[in-house]
Amino acid sequence: MIRVLSVDDHALLREGIAALVRNQSDMDLVAEACNGREAVELFRKHQPDVTLMDLQMPEMGGIDAISAIRGEFPEARIVVLTTYAGDVQVMRALKAGARAYLLKGLLRKELTDTIRAVHAGQKRMTAEMASEIAEHATDDALTAREIDVLRLIAGGNANKEIAGLLSISEETVKGYVKNILVKLHANDRTHAVTIGLKRGFIDL
């Protein structure tokens, strides 16, 4: 039996996953968690064969949970389930140690096959995600500070407010904004936020 741990903060989605897994004769849902911290505790307790991990969760997000689990159990096999296909987010999850990346919209069609593939030692990703990563492979990445600035722009802050919040000069903020627009090939601040969200540099 493939022993599965399901991690998502939405009860409805966990119910849907539970129904799919329980319908399989070769799978057993051993536990469910609603945030990353709980996921780490339940992984220690059950040591499942495959873990299904959401990324956006309260208390501890999916990426941190993957890193924590893999830090203790390097062989852990984790499938990321998410609503977003942004290349930055996909790369973060893969670097943290995820073996597969599946969009929630494809669960009914692909979840059980993905669980079996990952259990067998394979890695899985949709063609759409692979092309998204390839498309941006040569782009300049945003620095941690540029991501901070972009996040504050997304929160509706003007340059002066951002300068105050980050304890830097307004001129420095303008420099960061200019770099962000160039690196993201954005026309203006709103466009930069849209691209940042789509690619997974920031989330709301």
ChimeraX commands (.cxc) that place a marker at each C-alpha (Angstrom):
marker #1 position 0.00,0.00,0.00 radius 0.5
marker #1 position 1.15,3.54,-0.78 radius 0.5
marker #1 position 0.71,5.47,2.47 radius 0.5
marker #1 position -0.36,9.08,1.79 radius 0.5
marker #1 position -0.33,12.27,3.92 radius 0.5
marker #1 position -2.56,15.11,2.65 radius 0.5
marker #1 position -1.75,18.73,3.60 radius 0.5
marker #1 position -4.09,21.63,2.72 radius 0.5
marker #1 position -5.79,24.39,4.70 radius 0.5
marker #1 position -9.06,23.96,2.80 radius 0.5
marker #1 position -11.23,21.19,4.29 radius 0.5
marker #1 position -13.21,20.80,1.06 radius 0.5
marker #1 position -10.08,20.07,-0.95 radius 0.5
marker #1 position -8.85,17.59,1.68 radius 0.5
marker #1 position -12.21,15.82,1.45 radius 0.5
marker #1 position -11.91,15.59,-2.34 radius 0.5
marker #1 position -8.37,14.20,-2.09 radius 0.5
marker #1 position -9.46,11.72,0.61 radius 0.5
marker #1 position -12.25,10.43,-1.65 radius 0.5
marker #1 position -9.87,10.02,-4.62 radius 0.5
marker #1 position -7.22,8.22,-2.56 radius 0.5
marker #1 position -9.67,5.94,-0.74 radius 0.5
marker #1 position -11.06,4.76,-4.07 radius 0.5
marker #1 position -7.65,3.27,-4.95 radius 0.5
marker #1 position -7.00,-0.31,-3.88 radius 0.5
marker #1 position -3.23,0.35,-3.60 radius 0.5
marker #1 position -3.41,3.53,-1.46 radius 0.5
marker #1 position -4.11,4.40,2.15 radius 0.5
marker #1 position -4.65,7.94,3.48 radius 0.5
marker #1 position -2.81,7.81,6.82 radius 0.5
marker #1 position -3.27,11.43,7.97 radius 0.5
marker #1 position -4.43,14.95,7.03 radius 0.5
marker #1 position -2.90,18.30,8.07 radius 0.5
marker #1 position -4.22,21.84,7.67 radius 0.5
marker #1 position -0.92,23.76,7.85 radius 0.5
marker #1 position 2.82,23.25,7.41 radius 0.5
marker #1 position 3.61,22.91,11.11 radius 0.5
marker #1 position 1.04,20.15,11.52 radius 0.5
marker #1 position 2.39,18.52,8.36 radius 0.5
marker #1 position 5.90,18.26,9.85 radius 0.5
marker #1 position 4.54,16.72,13.09 radius 0.5
marker #1 position 2.33,14.22,11.24 radius 0.5
marker #1 position 5.15,13.28,8.88 radius 0.5
marker #1 position 7.36,12.44,11.86 radius 0.5
marker #1 position 4.59,10.34,13.35 radius 0.5
marker #1 position 3.46,8.42,10.24 radius 0.5
marker #1 position 6.44,8.68,7.84 radius 0.5
marker #1 position 4.17,8.34,4.76 radius 0.5
marker #1 position 5.38,7.14,1.37 radius 0.5
marker #1 position 4.00,10.20,-0.47 radius 0.5
marker #1 position 2.99,13.61,0.92 radius 0.5
marker #1 position 0.59,15.94,-0.95 radius 0.5
marker #1 position 1.53,19.52,-0.02 radius 0.5
marker #1 position -0.32,22.79,-0.59 radius 0.5
marker #1 position 1.91,25.90,-0.76 radius 0.5
marker #1 position -0.20,28.79,0.60 radius 0.5
marker #1 position -1.12,27.94,4.18 radius 0.5
marker #1 position -1.30,29.71,7.55 radius 0.5
marker #1 position 1.33,29.26,10.32 radius 0.5
marker #1 position 3.87,27.60,8.03 radius 0.5
marker #1 position 3.73,27.58,4.24 radius 0.5
marker #1 position 4.37,24.60,2.00 radius 0.5
marker #1 position 7.94,25.50,0.94 radius 0.5
marker #1 position 9.08,25.81,4.59 radius 0.5
marker #1 position 7.30,22.58,5.47 radius 0.5
marker #1 position 8.99,20.74,2.57 radius 0.5
marker #1 position 12.40,22.05,3.70 radius 0.5
marker #1 position 11.74,21.04,7.31 radius 0.5
marker #1 position 10.56,17.53,6.37 radius 0.5
marker #1 position 13.39,16.95,3.90 radius 0.5
marker #1 position 15.89,18.24,6.49 radius 0.5
marker #1 position 14.89,15.36,8.77 radius 0.5
marker #1 position 13.87,12.81,6.14 radius 0.5
marker #1 position 15.95,13.34,2.96 radius 0.5
marker #1 position 14.11,10.51,1.18 radius 0.5
marker #1 position 10.65,12.09,1.69 radius 0.5
marker #1 position 8.61,12.08,-1.53 radius 0.5
marker #1 position 6.51,15.22,-1.78 radius 0.5
marker #1 position 3.99,16.29,-4.42 radius 0.5
marker #1 position 3.13,19.99,-4.48 radius 0.5
marker #1 position -0.54,20.80,-5.17 radius 0.5
marker #1 position -1.19,24.41,-6.08 radius 0.5
marker #1 position -3.44,26.81,-7.93 radius 0.5
marker #1 position -0.47,28.64,-9.52 radius 0.5
marker #1 position 1.96,27.58,-12.24 radius 0.5
marker #1 position 4.43,30.48,-11.76 radius 0.5
marker #1 position 8.01,29.50,-12.67 radius 0.5
marker #1 position 9.56,31.11,-9.56 radius 0.5
marker #1 position 7.26,29.21,-7.23 radius 0.5
marker #1 position 7.84,25.93,-9.11 radius 0.5
marker #1 position 11.63,26.39,-8.86 radius 0.5
marker #1 position 11.41,27.18,-5.13 radius 0.5
marker #1 position 9.40,24.03,-4.51 radius 0.5
marker #1 position 11.78,21.87,-6.57 radius 0.5
marker #1 position 14.82,23.36,-4.80 radius 0.5
marker #1 position 13.17,22.60,-1.45 radius 0.5
marker #1 position 12.91,18.98,-2.59 radius 0.5
marker #1 position 9.46,18.47,-4.14 radius 0.5
marker #1 position 9.32,15.54,-6.60 radius 0.5
marker #1 position 6.23,16.64,-8.50 radius 0.5
marker #1 position 4.14,19.73,-9.06 radius 0.5
marker #1 position 0.44,19.40,-9.84 radius 0.5
marker #1 position -2.19,22.08,-10.43 radius 0.5
marker #1 position -5.31,21.65,-8.30 radius 0.5
marker #1 position -7.47,21.88,-11.41 radius 0.5
marker #1 position -5.94,18.59,-12.64 radius 0.5
marker #1 position -6.40,16.58,-9.42 radius 0.5
marker #1 position -9.27,14.39,-10.57 radius 0.5
marker #1 position -7.46,13.50,-13.78 radius 0.5
marker #1 position -3.86,13.17,-12.65 radius 0.5
marker #1 position -3.53,12.88,-8.85 radius 0.5
marker #1 position -3.50,9.09,-8.43 radius 0.5
marker #1 position -1.12,8.54,-11.38 radius 0.5
marker #1 position 1.19,11.22,-9.97 radius 0.5
marker #1 position 1.19,9.57,-6.52 radius 0.5
marker #1 position 2.14,6.22,-8.10 radius 0.5
marker #1 position 4.85,7.80,-10.28 radius 0.5
marker #1 position 6.44,9.66,-7.34 radius 0.5
marker #1 position 6.23,6.54,-5.17 radius 0.5
marker #1 position 8.11,4.69,-7.94 radius 0.5
marker #1 position 10.87,7.31,-7.79 radius 0.5
marker #1 position 9.86,9.44,-10.77 radius 0.5
marker #1 position 9.53,13.21,-10.99 radius 0.5
marker #1 position 6.45,14.80,-12.53 radius 0.5
marker #1 position 5.61,18.23,-13.95 radius 0.5
marker #1 position 3.10,19.42,-16.54 radius 0.5
marker #1 position 4.33,20.54,-19.96 radius 0.5
marker #1 position 2.86,23.99,-19.23 radius 0.5
marker #1 position 5.07,24.40,-16.15 radius 0.5
marker #1 position 8.17,23.08,-17.90 radius 0.5
marker #1 position 7.74,25.62,-20.71 radius 0.5
marker #1 position 7.09,28.41,-18.16 radius 0.5
marker #1 position 10.42,27.60,-16.46 radius 0.5
marker #1 position 12.26,27.37,-19.81 radius 0.5
marker #1 position 10.79,30.70,-20.95 radius 0.5
marker #1 position 12.29,32.55,-17.96 radius 0.5
marker #1 position 15.48,30.50,-17.55 radius 0.5
marker #1 position 17.72,33.33,-18.76 radius 0.5
marker #1 position 15.86,36.18,-17.02 radius 0.5
marker #1 position 17.56,38.13,-14.24 radius 0.5
marker #1 position 16.06,37.06,-10.92 radius 0.5
marker #1 position 14.74,39.67,-8.52 radius 0.5
marker #1 position 16.87,40.18,-5.41 radius 0.5
marker #1 position 15.36,39.66,-1.95 radius 0.5
marker #1 position 15.14,43.45,-1.48 radius 0.5
marker #1 position 13.44,43.93,-4.87 radius 0.5
marker #1 position 10.88,41.30,-3.87 radius 0.5
marker #1 position 10.28,43.22,-0.60 radius 0.5
marker #1 position 9.67,46.40,-2.61 radius 0.5
marker #1 position 7.37,44.61,-5.08 radius 0.5
marker #1 position 5.37,43.13,-2.19 radius 0.5
marker #1 position 4.91,46.63,-0.71 radius 0.5
marker #1 position 3.89,48.02,-4.11 radius 0.5
marker #1 position 1.30,45.23,-4.28 radius 0.5
marker #1 position 0.06,46.40,-0.87 radius 0.5
marker #1 position -0.71,49.80,-2.38 radius 0.5
marker #1 position 2.23,51.72,-0.88 radius 0.5
marker #1 position 3.78,54.75,-2.61 radius 0.5
marker #1 position 7.59,55.14,-2.87 radius 0.5
marker #1 position 7.70,57.44,0.17 radius 0.5
marker #1 position 5.81,54.89,2.31 radius 0.5
marker #1 position 8.02,52.04,1.08 radius 0.5
marker #1 position 11.12,54.09,1.96 radius 0.5
marker #1 position 9.80,54.57,5.51 radius 0.5
marker #1 position 8.85,50.91,5.95 radius 0.5
marker #1 position 12.24,49.64,4.72 radius 0.5
marker #1 position 14.30,52.44,6.34 radius 0.5
marker #1 position 15.89,53.46,3.03 radius 0.5
marker #1 position 15.79,56.69,1.00 radius 0.5
marker #1 position 13.07,57.43,-1.54 radius 0.5
marker #1 position 15.76,57.62,-4.24 radius 0.5
marker #1 position 16.87,54.07,-3.38 radius 0.5
marker #1 position 13.25,52.90,-3.68 radius 0.5
marker #1 position 12.99,54.53,-7.12 radius 0.5
marker #1 position 16.13,52.62,-8.16 radius 0.5
marker #1 position 14.62,49.34,-6.99 radius 0.5
marker #1 position 11.34,50.06,-8.81 radius 0.5
marker #1 position 13.26,50.81,-12.01 radius 0.5
marker #1 position 15.19,47.50,-11.72 radius 0.5
marker #1 position 11.97,45.59,-11.08 radius 0.5
marker #1 position 10.28,47.04,-14.18 radius 0.5
marker #1 position 13.29,46.18,-16.35 radius 0.5
marker #1 position 13.74,42.65,-14.99 radius 0.5
marker #1 position 10.04,41.77,-15.26 radius 0.5
marker #1 position 9.64,43.53,-18.65 radius 0.5
marker #1 position 6.78,45.48,-17.07 radius 0.5
marker #1 position 5.24,48.71,-18.38 radius 0.5
marker #1 position 4.37,50.14,-14.96 radius 0.5
marker #1 position 3.99,49.27,-11.27 radius 0.5
marker #1 position 0.59,47.59,-11.66 radius 0.5
marker #1 position 1.89,45.47,-14.54 radius 0.5
marker #1 position 4.93,44.52,-12.40 radius 0.5
marker #1 position 2.63,43.34,-9.57 radius 0.5
marker #1 position 0.54,41.27,-12.02 radius 0.5
marker #1 position 3.68,39.59,-13.42 radius 0.5
marker #1 position 5.10,39.11,-9.91 radius 0.5
marker #1 position 1.94,37.30,-8.81 radius 0.5
marker #1 position 1.70,35.18,-11.97 radius 0.5
marker #1 position 5.31,34.04,-11.76 radius 0.5
marker #1 position 5.23,33.47,-8.00 radius 0.5
marker #1 position 7.71,36.13,-6.83 radius 0.5
marker #1 position 4.98,37.36,-4.45 radius 0.5
marker #1 position 1.58,36.14,-3.28 radius 0.5
marker #1 position -1.33,38.02,-1.77 radius 0.5
marker link #1:1,2 radius 0.2
marker link #1:2,3 radius 0.2
marker link #1:3,4 radius 0.2
marker link #1:4,5 radius 0.2
marker link #1:5,6 radius 0.2
marker link #1:6,7 radius 0.2
marker link #1:7,8 radius 0.2
marker link #1:8,9 radius 0.2
marker link #1:9,10 radius 0.2
marker link #1:10,11 radius 0.2
marker link #1:11,12 radius 0.2
marker link #1:12,13 radius 0.2
marker link #1:13,14 radius 0.2
marker link #1:14,15 radius 0.2
marker link #1:15,16 radius 0.2
marker link #1:16,17 radius 0.2
marker link #1:17,18 radius 0.2
marker link #1:18,19 radius 0.2
marker link #1:19,20 radius 0.2
marker link #1:20,21 radius 0.2
marker link #1:21,22 radius 0.2
marker link #1:22,23 radius 0.2
marker link #1:23,24 radius 0.2
marker link #1:24,25 radius 0.2
marker link #1:25,26 radius 0.2
marker link #1:26,27 radius 0.2
marker link #1:27,28 radius 0.2
marker link #1:28,29 radius 0.2
marker link #1:29,30 radius 0.2
marker link #1:30,31 radius 0.2
marker link #1:31,32 radius 0.2
marker link #1:32,33 radius 0.2
marker link #1:33,34 radius 0.2
marker link #1:34,35 radius 0.2
marker link #1:35,36 radius 0.2
marker link #1:36,37 radius 0.2
marker link #1:37,38 radius 0.2
marker link #1:38,39 radius 0.2
marker link #1:39,40 radius 0.2
marker link #1:40,41 radius 0.2
marker link #1:41,42 radius 0.2
marker link #1:42,43 radius 0.2
marker link #1:43,44 radius 0.2
marker link #1:44,45 radius 0.2
marker link #1:45,46 radius 0.2
marker link #1:46,47 radius 0.2
marker link #1:47,48 radius 0.2
marker link #1:48,49 radius 0.2
marker link #1:49,50 radius 0.2
marker link #1:50,51 radius 0.2
marker link #1:51,52 radius 0.2
marker link #1:52,53 radius 0.2
marker link #1:53,54 radius 0.2
marker link #1:54,55 radius 0.2
marker link #1:55,56 radius 0.2
marker link #1:56,57 radius 0.2
marker link #1:57,58 radius 0.2
marker link #1:58,59 radius 0.2
marker link #1:59,60 radius 0.2
marker link #1:60,61 radius 0.2
marker link #1:61,62 radius 0.2
marker link #1:62,63 radius 0.2
marker link #1:63,64 radius 0.2
marker link #1:64,65 radius 0.2
marker link #1:65,66 radius 0.2
marker link #1:66,67 radius 0.2
marker link #1:67,68 radius 0.2
marker link #1:68,69 radius 0.2
marker link #1:69,70 radius 0.2
marker link #1:70,71 radius 0.2
marker link #1:71,72 radius 0.2
marker link #1:72,73 radius 0.2
marker link #1:73,74 radius 0.2
marker link #1:74,75 radius 0.2
marker link #1:75,76 radius 0.2
marker link #1:76,77 radius 0.2
marker link #1:77,78 radius 0.2
marker link #1:78,79 radius 0.2
marker link #1:79,80 radius 0.2
marker link #1:80,81 radius 0.2
marker link #1:81,82 radius 0.2
marker link #1:82,83 radius 0.2
marker link #1:83,84 radius 0.2
marker link #1:84,85 radius 0.2
marker link #1:85,86 radius 0.2
marker link #1:86,87 radius 0.2
marker link #1:87,88 radius 0.2
marker link #1:88,89 radius 0.2
marker link #1:89,90 radius 0.2
marker link #1:90,91 radius 0.2
marker link #1:91,92 radius 0.2
marker link #1:92,93 radius 0.2
marker link #1:93,94 radius 0.2
marker link #1:94,95 radius 0.2
marker link #1:95,96 radius 0.2
marker link #1:96,97 radius 0.2
marker link #1:97,98 radius 0.2
marker link #1:98,99 radius 0.2
marker link #1:99,100 radius 0.2
marker link #1:100,101 radius 0.2
marker link #1:101,102 radius 0.2
marker link #1:102,103 radius 0.2
marker link #1:103,104 radius 0.2
marker link #1:104,105 radius 0.2
marker link #1:105,106 radius 0.2
marker link #1:106,107 radius 0.2
marker link #1:107,108 radius 0.2
marker link #1:108,109 radius 0.2
marker link #1:109,110 radius 0.2
marker link #1:110,111 radius 0.2
marker link #1:111,112 radius 0.2
marker link #1:112,113 radius 0.2
marker link #1:113,114 radius 0.2
marker link #1:114,115 radius 0.2
marker link #1:115,116 radius 0.2
marker link #1:116,117 radius 0.2
marker link #1:117,118 radius 0.2
marker link #1:118,119 radius 0.2
marker link #1:119,120 radius 0.2
marker link #1:120,121 radius 0.2
marker link #1:121,122 radius 0.2
marker link #1:122,123 radius 0.2
marker link #1:123,124 radius 0.2
marker link #1:124,125 radius 0.2
marker link #1:125,126 radius 0.2
marker link #1:126,127 radius 0.2
marker link #1:127,128 radius 0.2
marker link #1:128,129 radius 0.2
marker link #1:129,130 radius 0.2
marker link #1:130,131 radius 0.2
marker link #1:131,132 radius 0.2
marker link #1:132,133 radius 0.2
marker link #1:133,134 radius 0.2
marker link #1:134,135 radius 0.2
marker link #1:135,136 radius 0.2
marker link #1:136,137 radius 0.2
marker link #1:137,138 radius 0.2
marker link #1:138,139 radius 0.2
marker link #1:139,140 radius 0.2
marker link #1:140,141 radius 0.2
marker link #1:141,142 radius 0.2
marker link #1:142,143 radius 0.2
marker link #1:143,144 radius 0.2
marker link #1:144,145 radius 0.2
marker link #1:145,146 radius 0.2
marker link #1:146,147 radius 0.2
marker link #1:147,148 radius 0.2
marker link #1:148,149 radius 0.2
marker link #1:149,150 radius 0.2
marker link #1:150,151 radius 0.2
marker link #1:151,152 radius 0.2
marker link #1:152,153 radius 0.2
marker link #1:153,154 radius 0.2
marker link #1:154,155 radius 0.2
marker link #1:155,156 radius 0.2
marker link #1:156,157 radius 0.2
marker link #1:157,158 radius 0.2
marker link #1:158,159 radius 0.2
marker link #1:159,160 radius 0.2
marker link #1:160,161 radius 0.2
marker link #1:161,162 radius 0.2
marker link #1:162,163 radius 0.2
marker link #1:163,164 radius 0.2
marker link #1:164,165 radius 0.2
marker link #1:165,166 radius 0.2
marker link #1:166,167 radius 0.2
marker link #1:167,168 radius 0.2
marker link #1:168,169 radius 0.2
marker link #1:169,170 radius 0.2
marker link #1:170,171 radius 0.2
marker link #1:171,172 radius 0.2
marker link #1:172,173 radius 0.2
marker link #1:173,174 radius 0.2
marker link #1:174,175 radius 0.2
marker link #1:175,176 radius 0.2
marker link #1:176,177 radius 0.2
marker link #1:177,178 radius 0.2
marker link #1:178,179 radius 0.2
marker link #1:179,180 radius 0.2
marker link #1:180,181 radius 0.2
marker link #1:181,182 radius 0.2
marker link #1:182,183 radius 0.2
marker link #1:183,184 radius 0.2
marker link #1:184,185 radius 0.2
marker link #1:185,186 radius 0.2
marker link #1:186,187 radius 0.2
marker link #1:187,188 radius 0.2
marker link #1:188,189 radius 0.2
marker link #1:189,190 radius 0.2
marker link #1:190,191 radius 0.2
marker link #1:191,192 radius 0.2
marker link #1:192,193 radius 0.2
marker link #1:193,194 radius 0.2
marker link #1:194,195 radius 0.2
marker link #1:195,196 radius 0.2
marker link #1:196,197 radius 0.2
marker link #1:197,198 radius 0.2
marker link #1:198,199 radius 0.2
marker link #1:199,200 radius 0.2
marker link #1:200,201 radius 0.2
marker link #1:201,202 radius 0.2
marker link #1:202,203 radius 0.2
marker link #1:203,204 radius 0.2
view
